Amino acid sequence: MRVLLTLIFALAWVAADACSSAVVARKLSSEGAVMLWKHRDQTDINDCRIVHFDDGKYAYTALANSYVRVGETALAGVNEVGFGYISTATKKLRREPQNRVERYAGRYSLMCRALRECRTVDEFEDLLKRHGRYDSFQSNVGVGDAEGGAAYFEIWSDGYARYDVDTYDVRTNFSFAGRDDSRGASVRRYDTVKAQMQGKKSFSPADFFGYSRSFYSVEKGDVLSDDKPFREANYVVPRPSSVASVVIVCSENPRMDVIVGNPVAGMAVPVWVAAKGAIPKCVGGRAMYDLGRMYASKAYYKRGKATYLNKDVARKVVRVVNHIKTPKSMPQDIVKYNAKIDHIFEKHRQKIVDILQ
């Protein structure tokens, strides 16, 4: 079993997230708290869900891979004291082999340990100084806390660069501490997200779920505005490989608003850490994830080795409202509230299915 789990974690590291993300400071947040956004893309291990963990100093709720329920596969999460964590894959940061006594399996185990142990951004930095990392470790990490701390850390095997966030900041799959030639195609998504955020005086979770289903590109404009073939590339945020969108609210009453599965087809629902294991079935199970897979199978098609967007399908699905009004605090009867959420999602699911059939 230990060998199997080691192999799973190694695969999780190889199948790195090619994500888009943002950190928003408290003063620009409609929630009055730091917000973290992660639009998750993946290449190999796609199946994910929301899970609650209570295996450390602090309990936490996280987006996790579905294939194993152990506290080593968090992909984005927030703990009970409001410390939140997201990450994106990066490359061409420094790699400096070190003889370390303590080594971990990579980005995911660092995230789990931070969610278990940290209350503030500064505590995370202290943990980072002590946390052994593989020689190949390279990651952009966004963190926030209930005290208003917000930062990105660009992390490599034996070092890191910290960027405190006073307004907002964005990362995709390159790092400013890396070599200039590491920016690659993901700079297109970086520019596109920055362009959509530019000039806004405040941000809400709905804004980020809008970015997760926006087919706007700095280079291409609104690709849904015409019927010309659009080859799926790194120009827009939503892609065939998109499997989740999460907005973390780092408050004293922390929660995640989340879409599991392709964010164009899913519906954003709230999950509070204080609810513990009371999680809406649509994101704690496979229902929303499977809807996203169905959408992706209809919205994209192959022509030779290239993948193209079916614009007619995408236009119709994007018109369906994908978020609901979220209470300012967790309802007292969370089980009843979650049942209501699942009922609303079922209506949403049927609208999407009717479009796709």
ZAMAR-645255 format. One record per residue (C-alpha): residue in one letter; y, z, x. Coordinates in steps of 0.2 Angstrom, whole numbers, padded with zeros to 4 digits, always signed. Layout:
% ZAMAR-645255
AYZX/...
% end
This chain:
% ZAMAR-645255
M+0000+0000+0000/R+0012+0004+0014/V+0009-0013+0022/L+0012-0021+0005/L+0028-0012+0002/T+0034-0016+0020/L+0030-0035+0017/I+0040-0034+0000/F+0055-0027+0008/A+0055-0039+0022/L+0054-0053+0010/A+0068-0046+0000/W+0078-0046+0016/V+0073-0064+0020/A+0078-0070+0002/A+0096-0065+0005/D+0109-0065-0009/A+0121-0079-0009/C+0133-0070-0020/S+0152-0070-0025/S+0160-0053-0026/A+0177-0044-0028/V+0184-0027-0026/V+0199-0022-0037/A+0210-0006-0033/R+0213+0007-0046/K+0231+0002-0049/L+0226-0016-0054/S+0211-0011-0065/S+0212-0011-0084/E+0199+0004-0083/G+0211+0015-0072/A+0197+0015-0059/V+0191+0005-0045/M+0180-0010-0050/L+0167-0019-0040/W+0161-0036-0046/K+0145-0045-0040/H+0139-0062-0046/R+0122-0063-0039/D+0113-0079-0033/Q+0096-0079-0026/T+0084-0092-0019/D+0067-0084-0020/I+0066-0067-0028/N+0075-0069-0045/D+0068-0057-0057/C+0079-0042-0059/R+0084-0028-0072/I+0094-0012-0074/V+0085+0004-0068/H+0090+0022-0066/F+0085+0032-0051/D+0085+0051-0048/D+0076+0052-0031/G+0091+0059-0021/K+0106+0070-0020/Y+0114+0060-0033/A+0106+0050-0047/Y+0111+0032-0049/T+0109+0016-0060/A+0107+0000-0051/L+0102-0019-0053/A+0085-0019-0045/N+0071-0032-0042/S+0058-0030-0056/Y+0043-0032-0046/V+0042-0015-0039/R+0050+0002-0046/V+0054+0011-0030/G+0071+0017-0024/E+0072+0004-0011/T+0077-0012-0020/A+0095-0009-0027/L+0105-0025-0027/A+0121-0017-0034/G+0124+0001-0042/V+0134+0016-0045/N+0129+0035-0044/E+0133+0049-0055/V+0149+0054-0046/G+0157+0037-0047/F+0152+0030-0030/G+0148+0011-0032/Y+0141-0002-0020/I+0139-0021-0020/S+0134-0033-0006/T+0133-0051-0001/A+0124-0060+0012/T+0133-0066+0027/K+0129-0074+0044/K+0135-0076+0062/L+0141-0058+0064/R+0137-0051+0081/R+0118-0047+0084/E+0116-0033+0097/P+0098-0027+0100/Q+0098-0008+0102/N+0084+0004+0105/R+0085+0015+0089/V+0074+0029+0084/E+0078+0026+0066/R+0077+0009+0058/Y+0077+0003+0040/A+0072-0013+0031/G+0090-0019+0029/R+0104-0021+0017/Y+0094-0015+0002/S+0088+0002+0009/L+0106+0005+0016/M+0112+0003-0002/C+0099+0015-0009/R+0103+0028+0004/A+0122+0027+0001/L+0120+0028-0018/R+0109+0044-0016/E+0120+0052-0004/C+0138+0047-0005/R+0153+0053-0015/T+0167+0043-0007/V+0171+0028+0004/D+0174+0039+0019/E+0157+0047+0017/F+0149+0030+0017/E+0158+0026+0033/D+0151+0042+0040/L+0133+0037+0034/L+0136+0019+0042/K+0139+0027+0059/R+0122+0036+0058/H+0112+0023+0049/G+0100+0013+0060/R+0099-0006+0057/Y+0088-0020+0061/D+0095-0032+0075/S+0097-0046+0062/F+0107-0035+0050/Q+0122-0044+0043/S+0131-0040+0027/N+0147-0039+0017/V+0148-0023+0008/G+0160-0018-0006/V+0162+0001-0010/G+0173+0011-0022/D+0174+0029-0028/A+0181+0040-0042/E+0195+0046-0031/G+0202+0028-0029/G+0195+0023-0013/A+0190+0005-0011/A+0185-0006+0004/Y+0175-0020+0010/F+0164-0017+0026/E+0158-0032+0036/I+0142-0024+0044/W+0131-0030+0058/S+0117-0023+0068/D+0127-0011+0079/G+0145-0011+0072/Y+0156-0015+0057/A+0174-0019+0052/R+0182-0010+0038/Y+0195-0018+0026/D+0203-0006+0014/V+0208-0013-0003/D+0225-0009-0009/T+0226-0023-0023/Y+0210-0034-0023/D+0199-0043-0011/V+0185-0056-0012/R+0169-0060-0002/T+0156-0073-0003/N+0144-0078+0011/F+0155-0077+0026/S+0164-0063+0036/F+0181-0063+0043/A+0174-0053+0058/G+0162-0067+0061/R+0164-0084+0070/D+0175-0097+0062/D+0160-0109+0061/S+0151-0097+0050/R+0161-0100+0034/G+0152-0115+0028/A+0151-0121+0010/S+0153-0103+0003/V+0172-0104+0007/R+0173-0116-0008/R+0168-0102-0020/Y+0179-0089-0010/D+0194-0101-0013/T+0190-0104-0031/V+0188-0085-0035/K+0204-0081-0026/A+0213-0095-0035/Q+0208-0088-0052/M+0213-0071-0048/Q+0230-0075-0040/G+0245-0069-0049/K+0236-0058-0061/K+0244-0041-0063/S+0228-0032-0069/F+0209-0036-0071/S+0197-0031-0084/P+0178-0033-0084/A+0179-0048-0096/D+0189-0057-0082/F+0175-0056-0070/F+0162-0061-0083/G+0174-0076-0086/Y+0173-0081-0068/S+0154-0080-0068/R+0154-0094-0081/S+0169-0103-0076/F+0166-0121-0070/Y+0183-0122-0062/S+0184-0127-0043/V+0199-0128-0032/E+0192-0145-0025/K+0185-0152-0041/G+0196-0144-0055/D+0187-0140-0072/V+0171-0150-0069/L+0167-0148-0088/S+0183-0158-0093/D+0175-0175-0091/D+0157-0183-0092/K+0156-0188-0074/P+0140-0183-0065/F+0143-0166-0056/R+0130-0163-0042/E+0127-0144-0041/A+0134-0138-0025/N+0144-0123-0018/Y+0160-0128-0028/V+0159-0117-0043/V+0153-0099-0045/P+0139-0102-0058/R+0124-0111-0051/P+0105-0114-0056/S+0101-0099-0045/S+0113-0087-0053/V+0103-0072-0060/A+0116-0058-0064/S+0134-0053-0065/V+0139-0035-0063/V+0155-0025-0065/I+0154-0008-0058/V+0167+0005-0065/C+0169+0019-0051/S+0176+0032-0063/E+0172+0050-0067/N+0162+0043-0081/P+0154+0029-0071/R+0146+0014-0079/M+0140-0004-0075/D+0144-0018-0087/V+0130-0031-0084/I+0123-0048-0088/V+0105-0050-0082/G+0099-0068-0080/N+0110-0083-0078/P+0128-0076-0083/V+0133-0092-0092/A+0120-0088-0106/G+0119-0069-0105/M+0129-0056-0114/A+0138-0042-0105/V+0133-0025-0110/P+0138-0007-0104/V+0126+0005-0096/W+0132+0023-0091/V+0124+0032-0077/A+0125+0048-0088/A+0113+0039-0100/K+0099+0041-0087/G+0084+0031-0093/A+0092+0026-0109/I+0096+0008-0105/P+0097-0006-0118/K+0081-0016-0119/C+0089-0032-0116/V+0094-0028-0098/G+0081-0015-0095/G+0067-0027-0098/R+0065-0046-0098/A+0074-0052-0114/M+0091-0057-0106/Y+0083-0063-0090/D+0072-0075-0099/L+0086-0082-0109/G+0095-0086-0093/R+0080-0095-0086/M+0079-0105-0102/Y+0097-0110-0100/A+0095-0115-0082/S+0080-0126-0086/K+0091-0135-0099/A+0108-0135-0090/Y+0102-0143-0074/Y+0092-0158-0070/K+0085-0166-0054/R+0089-0184-0048/G+0079-0186-0032/K+0082-0171-0022/A+0099-0167-0029/T+0102-0155-0044/Y+0115-0160-0057/L+0124-0151-0071/N+0121-0155-0089/K+0139-0154-0095/D+0136-0156-0113/V+0124-0140-0113/A+0136-0130-0102/R+0151-0134-0113/K+0142-0128-0129/V+0135-0112-0121/V+0152-0107-0113/R+0160-0107-0130/V+0149-0093-0136/V+0158-0076-0133/N+0148-0066-0120/H+0155-0049-0120/I+0158-0035-0133/K+0171-0021-0134/T+0166-0006-0124/P+0169+0012-0128/K+0180+0021-0116/S+0167+0034-0115/M+0148+0035-0117/P+0144+0037-0136/Q+0136+0054-0140/D+0120+0046-0148/I+0117+0033-0134/V+0100+0029-0140/K+0108+0023-0157/Y+0121+0014-0148/N+0109+0005-0137/A+0099+0000-0152/K+0115-0008-0159/I+0118-0017-0142/D+0100-0024-0143/H+0104-0030-0161/I+0120-0039-0156/F+0111-0047-0141/E+0097-0053-0152/K+0111-0063-0162/H+0119-0069-0146/R+0102-0075-0140/Q+0098-0084-0156/K+0115-0094-0154/I+0110-0099-0137/V+0093-0104-0141/D+0099-0114-0156/I+0110-0124-0143/L+0096-0126-0131/Q+0083-0132-0143/
% end
